[in-house]
Amino acid sequence: MGDSRDGFSAARRLIDLAEAVRAAPELPRADLAELLARHGERPADLTEEAFPEAGAAELRAAARRMGEVLGEGDEGRAAEALNALFAQYGTRPRLTRHDGHPWHLHVDRGEEAGWGDWFLASGALALAQLLTEYGRIAWGACAAAGCGRFFLATGPGSARRYCSGGCATRARVAAHRRRKREGGGPG
């Protein structure tokens, strides 16, 4: 995973891609390519020839699978899911430096890995690094009714349940109103 000082974050790329596919399950190939380019992928690797519709379909499926991990709130089950992804899509870690990024780890199977395999291996590595760095799940799916957006929770303090202050406030207000209606809370 890249250092946030250099503007690259595999975790941020994972969240942004998984959220884009969650919001638009059939996100067009061109939109996926644009999103990847914003996260530092080389334009030459994102042409229709290098990143065809079949690659986009693999990437959308991989983003949905990573969404399942992002929605897991139990540390043990999240770790099991990440280990399963490493077992299926990963290989021996290797250090690499390319496209202006500093040295970082890759765990995909190299150039022969498809777009989906690459995303699952790199996403699992990003989340595993967060889990070990923070000692807790540092990501999630918003718990607010009707939201479900994916987010990173890498700030200080306890684990977050909501993607934003707005969702947290709406959830608190709804809970307060529900308690008031049920006669169980202060008015």
C-alpha positions in Angstrom: 0.0 0.0 0.0 1.4 3.4 -0.9 2.2 6.0 1.7 -0.5 8.6 2.0 2.2 11.3 1.7 2.7 10.5 -1.9 -1.0 10.7 -2.7 -1.5 7.0 -3.3 -3.5 4.7 -1.0 -4.5 1.2 -2.0 -7.1 1.3 0.8 -8.6 4.5 -0.6 -8.6 3.0 -4.1 -10.4 -0.1 -2.7 -13.0 1.9 -0.9 -13.7 4.2 -3.9 -13.9 1.4 -6.4 -16.1 -0.8 -4.2 -18.4 2.1 -3.4 -18.7 3.1 -7.1 -19.7 -0.5 -7.9 -22.0 -0.7 -4.9 -23.8 2.5 -6.1 -23.8 1.5 -9.8 -23.4 -2.3 -10.1 -22.9 -2.1 -13.9 -20.6 0.9 -13.8 -19.3 1.4 -17.4 -15.8 0.3 -18.3 -14.8 4.0 -19.1 -15.9 5.1 -15.6 -13.9 2.3 -14.0 -10.9 3.3 -16.0 -11.3 7.0 -15.0 -11.5 6.0 -11.3 -8.4 3.8 -11.6 -6.6 6.7 -13.4 -7.5 9.0 -10.5 -5.8 6.5 -8.2 -2.5 6.5 -10.2 -3.0 3.7 -12.7 -1.2 4.4 -15.9 -3.4 5.5 -18.8 -1.6 3.0 -21.1 -2.9 0.2 -18.9 -6.5 1.6 -19.1 -7.1 1.7 -22.8 -9.9 -0.5 -24.2 -7.2 -2.9 -25.5 -5.4 -3.2 -22.1 -8.6 -3.0 -20.0 -11.3 -4.5 -22.1 -14.9 -5.0 -21.1 -14.0 -8.5 -19.8 -11.5 -6.9 -17.5 -14.1 -4.4 -16.3 -16.5 -7.2 -15.6 -13.8 -9.0 -13.5 -13.1 -5.8 -11.7 -16.8 -5.2 -10.9 -17.2 -8.8 -9.6 -14.0 -8.3 -7.5 -15.3 -5.0 -6.1 -18.6 -6.7 -5.1 -16.6 -9.4 -3.3 -14.5 -6.8 -1.5 -17.7 -5.1 -0.5 -18.6 -8.2 1.4 -15.4 -7.9 3.4 -15.9 -4.2 3.9 -19.3 -4.9 5.4 -17.9 -7.4 7.9 -17.9 -5.9 11.4 -16.3 -8.9 13.2 -12.5 -8.8 13.3 -12.1 -12.6 13.3 -14.4 -13.1 10.4 -12.8 -10.2 8.5 -9.3 -11.7 9.1 -10.6 -15.1 7.9 -12.1 -13.5 4.7 -8.8 -11.7 4.0 -6.8 -14.9 4.6 -9.1 -16.7 2.1 -8.5 -14.0 -0.5 -4.7 -14.3 0.0 -4.9 -18.1 -0.3 -7.0 -17.8 -3.5 -5.5 -14.7 -5.2 -2.2 -13.9 -3.6 1.4 -15.1 -4.0 4.7 -14.5 -2.3 5.0 -10.8 -1.5 7.4 -8.7 -3.6 8.6 -5.2 -3.4 8.0 -3.0 -6.4 8.3 0.6 -7.4 6.6 1.8 -10.6 4.6 4.6 -12.1 6.1 7.2 -9.8 5.0 5.4 -6.6 7.5 4.6 -3.9 8.5 1.1 -2.9 5.5 -0.9 -1.9 4.3 -4.5 -1.6 2.5 -6.5 -4.3 0.9 -9.8 -3.6 -0.8 -10.5 -6.9 0.4 -13.1 -9.3 2.1 -10.5 -11.5 1.4 -9.5 -15.1 -0.6 -12.7 -15.7 -3.1 -11.8 -13.0 -6.4 -10.5 -14.3 -8.0 -7.3 -13.2 -10.2 -9.0 -10.6 -7.4 -11.1 -9.2 -5.2 -8.0 -8.9 -7.9 -6.1 -7.2 -8.7 -8.8 -4.7 -5.0 -9.5 -3.8 -4.2 -5.8 -3.5 -7.4 -5.0 -1.6 -6.8 -7.8 0.8 -3.3 -6.5 1.4 -4.6 -3.0 2.0 -7.2 -4.1 4.5 -4.8 -6.5 6.3 -2.3 -3.7 6.7 -5.1 -1.5 8.2 -6.2 -4.3 10.6 -2.6 -4.8 11.8 -1.8 -1.1 12.0 -4.9 -0.1 14.0 -5.6 -3.4 15.8 -9.2 -3.2 14.8 -11.4 -3.0 11.7 -10.6 0.4 10.2 -13.3 0.3 7.5 -17.0 -0.3 7.2 -20.3 0.0 5.6 -22.5 2.8 6.9 -25.0 1.6 9.5 -27.5 4.4 8.7 -30.8 3.1 7.3 -30.8 3.4 3.6 -27.1 4.3 3.2 -24.6 1.5 3.3 -21.7 3.5 1.8 -18.2 2.1 2.4 -15.8 4.2 4.3 -12.3 4.2 5.9 -12.1 4.8 9.7 -8.4 5.5 10.2 -8.8 8.4 12.5 -8.2 8.3 16.3 -10.8 6.9 18.6 -13.2 4.0 18.6 -14.5 2.2 15.5 -17.0 4.2 13.4 -20.4 2.9 12.3 -21.3 5.7 9.9 -19.8 7.1 6.7 -20.3 10.7 7.8 -21.5 13.0 10.5 -24.7 13.5 8.6 -25.6 9.8 8.7 -24.6 9.6 12.3 -26.8 12.5 13.2 -29.8 11.1 11.2 -29.4 7.8 13.0 -29.3 9.4 16.4 -32.3 11.6 15.7 -34.3 8.6 14.4 -33.4 6.6 17.5 -34.4 9.5 19.7 -37.7 9.8 18.0 -38.3 6.1 18.1 -37.6 6.0 21.9 -39.9 9.0 22.4 -42.7 7.3 20.4 -42.3 4.2 22.4 -42.3 6.2 25.7 -38.9 4.8 26.6 -36.6 7.8 26.5 -36.3 11.4 27.7 -38.3 13.9 25.7 
